[in-house]
Amino acid sequence: MSNKNANPASIDKEKISRVVKAMLQTPTPENSQPWTIVACDHILEIFHSSERAKLATFPDDLSVFGIGMLVETLELVCSNEGLEAQTTLLLENRSDEAPWLRVELTPVERRPDPLGQAIFLRHTDRRHYAAGSLNDPIFQNVRREGKASQGSNLYFINEYPDEYLQLLRNADQKVMEWDELRHDLMNWTRFTNKAIAETKDGMPWRSFLRESENWVYYLRSRVWWLATCLDWFPDWLQRLETRFFDDSSELSPLSYDDGAGIGCITTMSASEEDLVASGRLTLRIWLLLNMNGYGFQPLSNLSSTIYPLQTGRLNLPKHLAHLVENGYEILQRVFGFSKQETPIFCFRTGVAKGEYPENARSLRRVNEMTFKKNLEQREVHAL
């Protein structure tokens, strides 16, 4: 319940700092972290970096989807801090010079959302899943979240049709054969401990959950490090990668036959409101599953291709078109969504063996969070 007499200026700065730090835990593609959050007293402005978000010629609709995740994180952490967040989306004329989201924080009396406790627990888990079932009671809550969402829907399958698994494999192959996209993705892979320490972003090789004792996987990471440094990706190296991929106990799409199943989140339209709603739903499901011991792996190569193709916002090179031909129709058959919907996020989930390695958790850049004395000032001071 809001306190109409509350003074925003009375908000403890430590609360605001905790809100911003929680927002920085929001997932981003390849852990690129394209957001900068600027705080001025009780006002937050969120800016977007198109260069950090760049993945070949993919549209920034996927960043709008990411704004939805940010908005949901903001709502959850504010519920735990006794704050209300009044958000204003500024997405009409998107640019890096102007904020995409403006937030005004005010003190309120409210009940904390239990999901807020999972913000710092959230992680991507690519391991083999040893157990899990869509009949688990937790999926009743997951489906309830899907039904409550306005502008997006949620679908699950517990079987793995061959045409779907092959489509996943083709989407991954597209990355290897599209030079521009591969270059952008490799830009976010951290192959050495030094790079991990210096950047505090991207995908550290340990996040693929193989220990250095696995010499095949360790060698693989070093080969790709060298290939990336030299910008040298001959066809024979790609074929060799496929062999390593299958022989180093690394999961491939054709081995996704474990765990509870695969989920698909759709957006009802390409409108900003529906994209934001889809992002909010995705984050809530991710947190809910992680909080209840379920691993969660985004299958982003597929949905991030099918969505812009279906909406006419991606110019896929002609030599790759056959890889995802009829991709939308395949997903529609598999998941059963309507022709008015477009898939925007796919994931697999299940219960993995053992504890999730602490050194595999995503890194976060500290210079994404700034304070200003005046929002009109150009100078910022990093926390």
Secondary structure, 3 states (H helix, E strand, C coil): CECCCCCHHHCCHHHHHHHHHHHCCCCCHHHCCCEEEEEECCEEEEEECHHHHCCCCCCCHHHHHHHHHHHHHHHHHHHHHCEEEEEEECCCCCCCCCCCEEEEEEEECCCCCHHHHHCCCCCCCCCCEEECCCCCCHHHHHHHHHHHCCCEEEEEECCCCHHHHHHHHHHHHHHHHCHHHHHHHHCCEECCHHHHHHHCCCEEHHHHCCCCCCHHHHHHHHHHHHHHHHCCCCHHHHHHHHHHHHHCCCCCHHHCCCCCEEEEEEECCCCHHHHHHHHHHHHHHHHHHHHCCCEEEECHHHHHHHHHHHCCCCCCCHHHHHHHCCHHHHHHHHHCCCCCCEEEEEEEEEEECCCCCHHHCCCCCHHHEEECCCCCCCCCEEC
